[in-house]
Amino acid sequence: MRNLMIRPASFGLAERLDSVFENFFGSAWDCSEGSCFYPAVDVRETPENVEMTFEIPGMDKGDIKLWVENGVLTVSGERKIKKEEKEPNYLCAEIRQGSFTRSFRLPRAVDAGRISADYRNGLLIISIPRSEEAKPKEIEIKTA
């Protein structure tokens, strides 16, 4: 099976440095008052496709957008926590709310026109089929 690398679309030197500083000092984004979050994603591959699983609980399907443009898959959304009280008396508030955007450059060996997505139990599962040319093929050996 040929390894298809899916990587964040703009993960250059600047982003790597941001990541190092972010791990040490905290988020580089303006996320005051929990105004944004960065959902975790798992990427795995099979002989037939690449599968991306985003962890985004507490969202409605309509709050999530998914599109492909110029070989880049982008997932964005907004999580709105409904606060019933006028003066909430939180002792701890760790659930992030707000908007997110994650972009990933797709390898050429996938069929972007056949991407499908399913959202259930707080997980967005995106299936990215390999193109026919990228799938492993057994070659018959002929005898003379």
For each residue, the residues with C-beta under 8 A, 3 or more apart:
1: 45 46 47 136
2: 109 134 136
3: 45
4: 45 50 107 109 110 130 134
5: 107
6: 43 50 52 73 104 105 106 107 128
7: 11 104 105
8: 11 15 102 103 104 105
9: 72 74 103 104 105
10: 15 103
11: 7 8 15 16
12: 15 16
13: 16 17
14: 17 18
15: 8 10 11 12 18 19
16: 11 12 13 19 20
17: 13 14 20 21
18: 14 15 21 22 28
19: 15 16 22 23
20: 16 17 23 24
21: 17 18 24 25 28
22: 18 19 25 26 27 28
23: 19 20
24: 20 21
25: 21 22
26: 22
27: 22 31 38
28: 18 21 22
29: 36
30: 35 36
31: 27 34 35 36 37 96 98
32: 35
33:
34: 31 37 93 95 96 97 98
35: 30 31 32 97 98 99
36: 29 30 31 96 98 99 100
37: 31 34 79 96 97 98 100
38: 27 100 102
39: 54 55 56 100 102
40: 54 55
41: 52 53 54 55 102
42: 52 53
43: 6 50 51 52 53
44: 50 51 53
45: 1 3 4 49 50 51
46: 1 49 50 51
47: 1 130 135 136
48: 129 130 135
49: 45 46 110 127 128 129 130
50: 4 6 43 44 45 46 110 127 128 130
51: 43 44 45 46 125 126 127 128
52: 6 41 42 43 73 104 125 126 128
53: 41 42 43 44 123 124 125 126
54: 39 40 41 75 102 123 124 125 126
55: 39 40 41 122 123
56: 39 59 64 77 79 100 122 123 124
57: 121 122 123
58: 79 81 95 122
59: 56 63 64 77 78 79 122
60: 63 64
61: 64 119
62:
63: 59 60 77 78 79 80
64: 56 59 60 61 75 76 77 119 124
65: 74 75 76 77
66: 73 74 75 115 117 124 126
67: 73 74
68: 71 72 73 74 106 112 115
69: 72 74
70:
71: 68 105 106 108 112
72: 9 68 69 103 104 105 106
73: 6 52 66 67 68 103 104 106 112 115 126 128
74: 9 65 66 67 68 69 101 102 103 104
75: 54 64 65 66 101 102 103 124 126
76: 64 65 99 100 101 102
77: 56 59 63 64 65 99 100
78: 59 63 98 99 100
79: 37 56 58 59 63 96 97 98 99 100
80: 63 97
81: 58 95 97
82:
83: 88
84:
85: 88 89
86:
87:
88: 83 85 93
89: 85
90: 93
91:
92:
93: 34 88 90
94:
95: 34 58 81
96: 31 34 36 37 79
97: 34 35 37 79 80 81
98: 31 34 35 36 37 78 79
99: 35 36 76 77 78 79
100: 36 37 38 39 56 76 77 78 79
101: 74 75 76
102: 8 38 39 41 54 74 75 76
103: 8 9 10 72 73 74 75
104: 6 7 8 9 52 72 73 74
105: 6 7 8 9 71 72
106: 6 68 71 72 73 110 112 128
107: 4 5 6 110
108: 71 131
109: 2 4 130 131 133 134
110: 4 49 50 106 107 128 129 130 131 134
111: 114 115 128 129 130 131 132
112: 68 71 73 106 115 128
113:
114: 111 129
115: 66 68 73 111 112 126 127 128 129
116: 126 127
117: 66 124 125 126 127
118: 124 125 127
119: 61 64 123 124 125
120: 123 125
121: 57
122: 55 56 57 58 59
123: 53 54 55 56 57 119 120
124: 53 54 56 64 66 75 117 118 119
125: 51 52 53 54 117 118 119 120
126: 51 52 53 54 66 73 75 115 116 117
127: 49 50 51 115 116 117 118
128: 6 49 50 51 52 73 106 110 111 112 115
129: 48 49 110 111 114 115
130: 4 47 48 49 50 109 110 111 134 135
131: 108 109 110 111 134 135
132: 111 135
133: 109
134: 2 4 109 110 130 131
135: 47 48 130 131 132
136: 1 2 47
137:
138:
139:
140:
141:
142:
143:
144:
